[in-house]
Amino acid sequence: MNEFQKEGECVYLVLMTKTADRELNKLPSDIRHKIESSILGLKTWQGNIIKLSGTKNEYRLREGKYRVLFILENGTLYIAGIDDRKDVYRKRG
């Protein structure tokens, strides 16, 4: 347990797909740093997180006008995509 973790708090492993990593690296550095910080918060399920309707295990994290899409499987969060809110859902159909 680290200094930020509360006793009994669940901690997730967070992995990023190559696609999401490319999308993150295309962003301006100030936005990229905010999103990276938000992604670190996912380890303890912090942030503006909502389950996507019509899915079994897909979620989104909101960071300003950007969205981070991720999948929860067996205690691991897989970051699937990062983009502006107007484009992120359109890309993934």
Backbone as CSV, one residue per row, in Angstrom:
resi,resn,N_x,N_y,N_z,CA_x,CA_y,CA_z,C_x,C_y,C_z
1,MET,0.850,-1.175,0.000,0.000,0.000,0.000,0.893,1.235,0.000
2,ASN,0.625,2.187,-0.884,1.414,3.421,-0.928,0.728,4.522,-0.132
3,GLU,1.369,5.699,-0.070,0.841,6.792,0.752,-0.476,7.359,0.234
4,PHE,-0.844,7.077,-1.012,-2.080,7.599,-1.583,-3.228,6.599,-1.494
5,GLN,-2.910,5.376,-1.190,-3.903,4.315,-1.190,-4.538,4.175,0.190
6,LYS,-5.846,4.046,0.226,-6.565,3.834,1.477,-6.632,2.343,1.758
7,GLU,-6.688,1.997,3.021,-6.776,0.600,3.410,-8.029,-0.032,2.810
8,GLY,-7.877,-1.196,2.223,-8.990,-1.904,1.618,-9.369,-1.410,0.234
9,GLU,-8.641,-0.446,-0.285,-8.962,0.128,-1.591,-8.446,-0.785,-2.706
10,CYS,-9.267,-0.992,-3.711,-8.888,-1.823,-4.847,-7.958,-1.037,-5.772
11,VAL,-6.903,-1.692,-6.218,-5.958,-1.057,-7.131,-5.937,-1.873,-8.421
12,TYR,-6.082,-1.172,-9.544,-6.115,-1.819,-10.847,-4.789,-1.645,-11.573
13,LEU,-4.451,-2.622,-12.378,-3.334,-2.503,-13.307,-3.873,-1.765,-14.525
14,VAL,-3.157,-0.739,-14.986,-3.600,0.048,-16.141,-2.613,-0.165,-17.281
15,LEU,-3.108,-0.661,-18.417,-2.289,-0.885,-19.607,-2.861,-0.075,-20.760
16,MET,-1.982,0.395,-21.622,-2.414,1.227,-22.746,-2.151,0.498,-24.066
17,THR,-3.154,0.500,-24.948,-2.958,-0.083,-26.272,-2.039,0.821,-27.091
18,LYS,-1.479,0.271,-28.148,-0.622,1.080,-29.034,-1.411,2.229,-29.650
19,THR,-2.657,1.961,-30.008,-3.503,3.005,-30.593,-3.697,4.153,-29.612
20,ALA,-4.039,3.841,-28.376,-4.251,4.877,-27.363,-2.962,5.641,-27.090
21,ASP,-1.842,4.943,-27.071,-0.550,5.599,-26.848,-0.254,6.595,-27.970
22,ARG,-0.530,6.207,-29.212,-0.337,7.120,-30.349,-1.254,8.334,-30.228
23,GLU,-2.512,8.089,-29.870,-3.471,9.187,-29.729,-3.046,10.149,-28.622
24,LEU,-2.546,9.612,-27.524,-2.076,10.448,-26.417,-0.888,11.297,-26.840
25,ASN,0.039,10.707,-27.557,1.247,11.427,-27.965,0.985,12.505,-29.013
26,LYS,-0.155,12.463,-29.692,-0.511,13.493,-30.678,-1.040,14.762,-30.019
27,LEU,-1.424,14.667,-28.755,-2.043,15.800,-28.061,-0.998,16.827,-27.636
28,PRO,-1.404,18.090,-27.484,-0.492,19.113,-26.959,-0.013,18.708,-25.561
29,SER,1.204,19.090,-25.204,1.814,18.600,-23.963,1.006,18.947,-22.713
30,ASP,0.399,20.124,-22.643,-0.357,20.473,-21.434,-1.571,19.565,-21.258
31,ILE,-2.247,19.256,-22.346,-3.402,18.357,-22.296,-2.936,16.932,-22.019
32,ARG,-1.845,16.538,-22.668,-1.296,15.192,-22.462,-0.979,14.961,-20.983
33,HIS,-0.366,15.943,-20.317,-0.012,15.789,-18.902,-1.259,15.656,-18.022
34,LYS,-2.308,16.408,-18.325,-3.559,16.295,-17.565,-4.170,14.905,-17.734
35,ILE,-4.168,14.415,-18.960,-4.744,13.097,-19.226,-3.897,12.006,-18.583
36,GLU,-2.578,12.129,-18.634,-1.708,11.149,-17.975,-1.993,11.098,-16.477
37,SER,-2.193,12.252,-15.872,-2.522,12.308,-14.447,-3.863,11.627,-14.171
38,SER,-4.837,11.864,-15.032,-6.150,11.226,-14.882,-6.052,9.716,-15.046
39,ILE,-5.217,9.269,-15.974,-5.032,7.834,-16.185,-4.413,7.199,-14.945
40,LEU,-3.471,7.876,-14.303,-2.899,7.354,-13.057,-3.980,7.211,-11.988
41,GLY,-4.945,8.131,-11.971,-6.054,8.046,-11.025,-6.939,6.836,-11.252
42,LEU,-6.920,6.294,-12.462,-7.723,5.105,-12.751,-7.278,3.905,-11.925
43,LYS,-6.024,3.879,-11.506,-5.533,2.753,-10.698,-6.402,2.540,-9.467
44,THR,-6.936,3.621,-8.926,-7.806,3.532,-7.750,-9.225,3.995,-8.071
45,TRP,-9.597,3.949,-9.356,-10.941,4.252,-9.842,-11.358,5.670,-9.474
46,GLN,-10.463,6.627,-9.685,-10.754,8.031,-9.421,-11.021,8.752,-10.732
47,GLY,-11.883,9.738,-10.677,-12.166,10.540,-11.859,-13.626,10.454,-12.257
48,ASN,-13.950,11.164,-13.312,-15.313,11.201,-13.836,-15.481,10.004,-14.770
49,ILE,-15.855,8.870,-14.183,-15.933,7.599,-14.907,-17.396,7.193,-15.052
50,ILE,-17.762,6.801,-16.260,-19.121,6.323,-16.522,-19.032,5.074,-17.394
51,LYS,-19.855,4.066,-17.044,-19.944,2.860,-17.865,-20.677,3.228,-19.151
52,LEU,-20.179,2.746,-20.278,-20.818,3.023,-21.565,-22.038,2.121,-21.726
53,SER,-23.157,2.713,-22.071,-24.392,1.944,-22.214,-24.270,0.957,-23.368
54,GLY,-24.915,-0.170,-23.181,-24.902,-1.194,-24.216,-23.629,-2.019,-24.251
55,THR,-22.774,-1.860,-23.247,-21.532,-2.632,-23.190,-21.462,-3.381,-21.871
56,LYS,-20.657,-4.417,-21.859,-20.507,-5.222,-20.651,-19.437,-4.654,-19.723
57,ASN,-18.330,-4.201,-20.304,-17.196,-3.805,-19.466,-16.416,-2.616,-20.032
58,GLU,-17.100,-1.739,-20.749,-16.431,-0.573,-21.330,-16.858,0.696,-20.600
59,TYR,-15.877,1.571,-20.379,-16.085,2.788,-19.602,-15.419,3.960,-20.292
60,ARG,-15.768,5.163,-19.801,-15.084,6.343,-20.279,-14.705,7.206,-19.085
61,LEU,-13.572,7.859,-19.227,-13.077,8.824,-18.252,-13.092,10.177,-18.931
62,ARG,-13.669,11.175,-18.281,-13.718,12.515,-18.861,-12.605,13.372,-18.278
63,GLU,-11.854,14.022,-19.156,-10.839,15.004,-18.764,-11.039,16.210,-19.663
64,GLY,-11.796,17.197,-19.159,-12.110,18.370,-19.972,-12.920,17.965,-21.185
65,LYS,-12.482,18.406,-22.370,-13.220,18.039,-23.589,-12.703,16.743,-24.206
66,TYR,-11.827,16.049,-23.494,-11.275,14.787,-23.982,-11.879,13.610,-23.235
67,ARG,-11.896,12.466,-23.909,-12.406,11.245,-23.315,-11.358,10.152,-23.444
68,VAL,-11.237,9.376,-22.389,-10.369,8.204,-22.370,-11.306,7.004,-22.295
69,LEU,-11.286,6.153,-23.301,-12.116,4.953,-23.317,-11.280,3.782,-22.828
70,PHE,-11.870,2.971,-21.938,-11.117,1.823,-21.444,-12.038,0.647,-21.170
71,ILE,-11.410,-0.518,-21.098,-12.104,-1.781,-20.873,-11.582,-2.361,-19.567
72,LEU,-12.482,-2.850,-18.730,-12.109,-3.496,-17.474,-12.252,-4.997,-17.640
73,GLU,-11.140,-5.715,-17.483,-11.152,-7.180,-17.579,-10.249,-7.762,-16.512
74,ASN,-10.823,-8.566,-15.637,-10.056,-9.289,-14.620,-9.106,-8.397,-13.829
75,GLY,-9.563,-7.255,-13.376,-8.745,-6.367,-12.558,-7.736,-5.534,-13.318
76,THR,-7.801,-5.578,-14.642,-6.895,-4.781,-15.471,-7.719,-3.816,-16.311
77,LEU,-7.264,-2.566,-16.368,-7.902,-1.553,-17.203,-7.075,-1.384,-18.468
78,TYR,-7.670,-1.621,-19.611,-7.002,-1.467,-20.899,-7.477,-0.164,-21.532
79,ILE,-6.573,0.808,-21.662,-6.908,2.077,-22.291,-7.011,1.816,-23.788
80,ALA,-8.201,2.008,-24.354,-8.449,1.670,-25.755,-8.371,2.864,-26.688
81,GLY,-8.682,4.057,-26.182,-8.672,5.222,-27.057,-8.722,6.519,-26.278
82,ILE,-8.153,7.561,-26.867,-8.135,8.897,-26.272,-8.349,9.893,-27.398
83,ASP,-9.367,10.744,-27.249,-9.608,11.739,-28.291,-10.578,12.795,-27.778
84,ASP,-10.772,13.817,-28.595,-11.748,14.862,-28.330,-13.129,14.222,-28.247
85,ARG,-13.981,14.739,-27.386,-15.298,14.130,-27.172,-16.137,14.040,-28.431
86,LYS,-15.943,14.972,-29.370,-16.760,14.946,-30.588,-16.337,13.840,-31.542
87,ASP,-15.140,13.306,-31.372,-14.630,12.291,-32.298,-14.464,10.900,-31.690
88,VAL,-14.275,10.802,-30.399,-13.849,9.543,-29.801,-14.857,8.413,-29.983
89,TYR,-16.141,8.670,-29.846,-17.131,7.599,-29.983,-17.365,7.246,-31.445
90,ARG,-17.267,8.221,-32.322,-17.460,8.000,-33.759,-16.422,7.025,-34.305
91,LYS,-15.177,7.146,-33.852,-14.094,6.284,-34.335,-14.327,4.825,-33.985
92,ARG,-14.952,4.574,-32.851,-15.081,3.214,-32.363,-16.429,2.588,-32.681
93,GLY,-17.303,3.363,-33.340,-18.584,2.850,-33.790,-19.415,2.367,-32.679
